[in-house]
């Protein structure tokens, strides 16, 4: 499975949110990388964040970040190869 660049950028933006806090948001400034601006806009259009330039995670966004956090934990753990 190959992930398109746009999806990779969206995942990167979601990874910037703190999965342990619903009170921490992010702001993507107008002079940020165009890929970051476009990714956060797409996340807004998909209903994962509250504002076109970031803001806070919606309930759907919180669920996505929890899943992403779980995936990152699995991929960075020292579990046995055949567990």
C-alpha positions, -999 to 999 in steps of 0.1 A, spaced: 0 0 0 13 34 -10 2 66 7 -3 96 -15 17 127 -5 -15 146 4 -25 119 29 10 118 43 8 155 49 -26 152 66 -12 124 89 18 146 98 -6 175 107 -27 152 129 5 140 146 11 175 158 -19 174 181 -16 161 216 -37 129 219 -39 134 257 -55 168 255 -86 182 240 -76 217 250 -45 220 229 -50 232 193 -27 242 165 -25 272 142 -11 270 107 0 305 98 -4 319 63 33 318 57 37 281 66 47 255 41 20 253 14 17 216 20 9 222 56 -17 249 47 -34 226 22 -33 196 46 -50 214 74 -76 229 51 -84 193 39 -86 181 75 -111 210 81 -131 200 51 -132 164 63 -145 176 97 -114 166 117 -105 202 129 -126 232 139 -110 259 117 -95 261 82 -62 270 97 -62 244 125 -79 252 157 -90 222 178 -98 186 170 -134 177 165 -147 145 181 -139 127 148 -104 143 148 -98 132 184 -107 96 174 -84 98 144 -55 111 166 -61 83 191 -58 57 163 -27 75 149 -12 75 184 -19 38 187 -3 31 154 28 51 163 31 33 196 30 -1 177 55 10 151 80 23 177 77 -4 203 103 -32 208 78 -60 204 90 -94 192 89 -101 154 64 -130 157 43 -117 186 
